[in-house]
Amino acid sequence: MTAQTVGRWGIFEIALPGPATGNPFIDVELWATFKLHNRVVQARGFYDGDGLYRVRVMPADVGELTYTTR
């Protein structure tokens, strides 16, 4: 994974491949848990077409942002 640089209140985005068959709006649920210092934020992902799913967050502070997806 390549590190990304995003400023405070910039948009950090994760793009993940996933199933493109069936109904991805109903059949797939994607969440990410972001951690920055002592703050934890959960964000719901969305289907963006052609088997691509995205999750976005706007960091409220400066530092190393880590995340897990489920």
Order of alpha helices (4+ residues) and beta strands (2+ residues): beta-alpha-beta-beta-beta-beta-beta
